[in-house]
């Protein structure tokens, strides 16, 4: 079948079409892709807010469509630079080679290095190797949790409580904790916008924190759900530096798992990169661990 490629234009229709494509990919393949619907929502919102280039999205996202106009391939770069990702529809495996070639020769023209992250089952992997990319390193793991067949018990020490944003938890306090966790020393923490609530899949009842008896936030996580397919992605997880290794991270994720299970969600995914994160996520009893490797191409100039 013939495929057509075109630049991504930043419209609501295109956003919804790509969002639907990424959600459909999980059900078509039975596997999580390196880009899922939540990551795309973050890219759409975060890059819009921080990029000074009005053409950033058009320059760093590209679509392949079949003759019926359906998306069958996606190229996307999270923040420009040398890093990119490819998602290939399973019915069009031959498209992977064309997409890698386009990435290398068009988007990658003049770049000294290109790199991407892949799961071992990704259709793009062999195409990357065929066109000069080399596997570089193991960078992280995605874990799958079977919520339908796993029982979770919440254990939290006295004086600490689970709260969700639907209960009226203070947005400013949680924003400050997120910045203290990921950007310690940031002098602008008090003015950080709580932009996650604007994401398409955000639900206040899945926006969890551990708080102490004074209402101070200690640990946090966000659950995002593809309701059509009963799949959740737990994204943005952290604990205040002063309270790590105390079980608060496990507690807040457990609370999220329990709420998801109540809502009929059967599967959840979490990705970890550091040794500490991977140890935490492993303690939550995943049913599958999916390694992620980086692939690098350095043109001979």
C-alpha positions in Angstrom: 0.0 0.0 0.0 1.2 3.5 -0.8 2.0 5.9 2.0 2.1 9.6 2.0 4.1 11.8 4.4 3.4 15.3 5.6 4.5 17.7 8.3 2.6 17.9 11.5 0.5 21.1 11.6 -0.5 22.3 15.1 -4.3 22.0 14.9 -6.8 20.5 17.3 -7.8 17.9 14.6 -4.2 16.8 14.1 -3.6 16.6 17.9 -6.7 14.4 18.3 -5.8 12.2 15.4 -2.3 11.5 16.7 -3.6 11.0 20.2 -6.1 8.4 18.9 -3.3 6.7 16.8 -1.1 6.4 19.9 -3.9 4.9 22.0 -4.8 2.5 19.2 -1.2 1.3 18.8 -1.3 -0.3 22.3 -4.4 -2.4 21.4 -3.1 -3.3 17.9 0.3 -4.5 19.1 -0.5 -5.5 22.7 2.6 -3.5 23.6 3.3 0.0 24.9 5.1 2.2 22.4 8.0 4.6 23.3 5.4 7.4 22.8 2.1 6.9 24.4 -0.9 9.3 24.7 0.4 10.9 27.9 3.8 11.7 26.6 2.2 13.3 23.5 0.0 15.4 25.8 3.0 16.6 27.7 4.8 17.4 24.5 1.9 19.3 23.1 1.4 21.4 26.2 5.0 21.8 27.5 6.6 22.6 24.2 3.9 25.1 23.4 4.6 26.9 26.7 8.4 26.9 26.6 9.5 27.1 23.0 10.2 30.5 21.5 9.9 29.0 18.0 6.4 29.2 16.7 7.3 26.5 14.1 8.7 24.1 16.6 6.0 21.4 16.2 5.9 21.5 12.5 9.7 21.1 12.4 9.8 18.3 14.9 6.8 16.1 14.1 5.9 14.4 10.9 3.1 12.0 9.8 2.8 9.2 7.4 -0.7 8.3 6.2 -2.3 5.6 4.0 -4.6 6.2 1.0 -7.6 6.5 3.4 -5.9 9.4 5.2 -5.3 7.3 8.4 -2.1 7.8 10.3 0.3 4.8 10.0 3.5 6.4 11.1 4.8 9.1 13.4 8.1 10.9 13.7 8.5 13.1 16.7 11.3 14.9 18.5 10.7 15.8 22.1 12.7 19.0 22.3 14.5 19.2 18.9 18.3 18.7 19.0 19.4 15.2 18.1 16.8 13.0 19.8 13.8 11.6 18.0 11.3 8.7 18.1 9.4 6.7 15.5 6.1 4.8 15.9 5.1 2.4 13.0 1.7 0.9 12.5 2.0 -2.9 12.7 0.2 -3.4 9.4 2.9 -1.4 7.6 6.2 -2.8 8.8 7.9 -1.9 5.5 7.3 1.8 6.3 9.9 1.7 9.0 12.8 1.9 6.5 11.3 4.9 4.7 10.8 6.7 8.0 14.3 6.1 9.2 15.7 7.3 5.8 13.6 10.4 6.0 14.7 11.1 9.6 18.4 10.7 8.7 18.4 12.6 5.4 15.7 15.3 5.9 15.2 16.0 9.6 18.7 14.9 10.4 20.5 16.8 7.6 23.5 18.6 9.0 23.3 17.1 12.5 26.4 15.6 13.9 24.6 12.9 15.8 21.1 11.3 15.9 19.8 9.2 18.7 16.6 7.4 19.7 15.2 5.1 22.3 13.5 1.8 21.4 11.8 -1.2 23.0 13.2 -4.5 21.6 10.0 -5.3 19.7 9.8 -1.9 18.0 9.4 -2.2 14.2 11.9 0.6 13.8 14.8 -1.3 15.4 15.9 -3.4 12.4 15.4 -0.4 10.1 17.7 1.7 12.3 20.4 -1.0 12.3 20.1 -1.5 8.5 20.7 2.2 8.0 23.8 2.6 10.2 22.5 3.1 13.7 24.2 1.1 16.5 22.7 0.0 19.8 24.4 2.1 22.5 23.1 1.4 26.0 20.3 0.2 28.2 18.8 3.3 29.5 15.7 2.3 31.5 12.7 -0.1 31.9 9.0 0.1 31.5 7.0 -2.0 33.8 3.5 -3.4 33.3 1.1 -3.9 36.2 -1.9 -6.2 36.1 -4.3 -4.3 38.3 -7.1 -6.7 37.8 -5.3 -9.7 39.3 -3.0 -8.0 41.9 -4.1 -7.0 45.4 -2.6 -3.8 46.8 -2.5 -2.7 50.4 -1.7 0.9 51.4 0.8 1.2 54.3 1.5 4.7 55.5 3.1 5.8 58.8 1.2 7.7 61.4 0.9 11.5 60.7 0.9 11.2 56.9 -2.1 10.9 54.7 -3.1 10.3 51.1 -4.9 13.2 49.4 -6.0 13.8 45.8 -6.6 17.1 44.0 -10.4 16.3 43.8 -10.4 16.8 47.6 -9.3 20.4 47.2 -5.5 19.9 47.8 -3.6 23.1 47.3 -2.2 23.4 43.7 0.6 25.8 44.7 1.9 23.5 47.4 2.1 20.6 45.1 3.7 22.7 42.3 6.3 23.7 44.8 7.0 20.1 45.7 7.4 19.1 42.1 9.9 21.9 41.5 11.8 21.1 44.7 12.0 17.5 43.6 13.1 18.0 40.0 14.6 21.5 40.0 16.1 22.1 43.5 17.3 25.7 44.0 14.8 27.1 41.5 14.0 30.6 42.8 10.7 30.7 40.9 8.9 27.8 42.5 6.2 30.0 43.9 5.1 31.1 40.5 5.0 27.7 38.7 1.8 27.2 36.8 -0.1 23.9 37.6 -0.4 23.1 33.9 -0.9 19.4 34.2 -4.6 20.0 34.9 -5.0 21.2 31.3 -3.9 17.9 29.8 -6.5 16.0 27.9 -6.3 12.9 30.1 -5.9 14.6 33.5 -8.3 13.6 36.3 -8.2 15.4 39.6 -9.2 12.1 41.4 -6.0 10.5 40.0 -3.7 13.4 41.0 -2.3 12.0 44.3 0.0 13.3 47.1 1.2 12.1 50.4 0.8 15.0 52.9 1.7 15.5 56.5 -0.5 16.6 59.3 0.2 20.3 58.4 -0.8 19.7 54.8 2.7 19.8 53.4 3.2 17.6 50.3 5.8 14.9 50.6 5.4 12.6 47.6 3.2 12.7 44.4 2.1 10.9 41.3 -0.3 11.4 38.5 -2.5 8.7 36.9 -3.6 9.2 33.3 -6.1 6.9 31.7 -7.1 5.7 28.3 -10.7 4.8 29.3 -11.6 3.2 26.0 -8.9 0.5 26.5 -8.6 0.3 30.3 -5.0 1.3 30.3 -3.2 3.8 32.6 0.1 5.5 32.5 1.6 6.7 35.8 3.6 9.8 34.9 5.5 12.3 37.0 6.4 10.6 40.2 8.6 12.0 42.9 9.4 12.4 46.6 10.8 15.4 48.5 14.6 15.0 48.8 14.2 15.0 52.7 11.8 12.1 52.7 13.2 9.6 50.2 13.8 5.9 51.1 10.9 6.1 53.6 8.1 4.3 51.6 6.2 7.5 50.6 6.7 6.9 46.9 5.4 3.4 47.1 2.5 4.6 49.1 1.3 7.2 46.7 1.6 4.9 43.7 -0.3 2.2 45.6 -3.1 4.7 46.3 -3.2 5.5 42.6 -3.3 1.8 41.6 -6.1 1.2 44.1 -8.2 4.1 42.7 -7.6 2.9 39.1 -8.7 -0.6 40.0 -11.9 0.8 41.5 -12.5 2.6 38.2 -12.2 -0.7 36.2 -8.7 0.0 34.8 -7.0 -3.3 34.3 -3.4 -2.3 33.2 -0.9 0.3 34.2 2.6 1.2 33.0 5.4 3.1 34.7 8.9 3.9 33.2 12.0 4.2 35.3 15.5 5.3 34.4 17.5 5.6 37.6 18.5 2.7 39.9 16.4 4.2 42.7 13.3 4.5 40.5 13.6 1.0 39.1 13.9 -0.5 42.6 10.8 1.4 43.7 8.7 0.3 40.7 9.9 -3.3 41.0 8.6 -3.4 44.5 5.1 -2.8 43.2 5.0 -6.3 41.6 5.0 -5.8 37.9 4.0 -8.6 35.6 6.4 -7.6 32.8 9.6 -5.6 32.5 10.4 -4.1 29.1 13.9 -2.8 28.6 14.6 0.3 26.6 17.9 0.8 24.7 19.3 3.8 22.9 20.5 3.7 19.3 22.9 6.2 17.9 23.9 7.3 14.4 26.9 9.5 13.7 27.2 10.5 10.0 30.6 10.3 8.4 31.2 13.9 7.5 
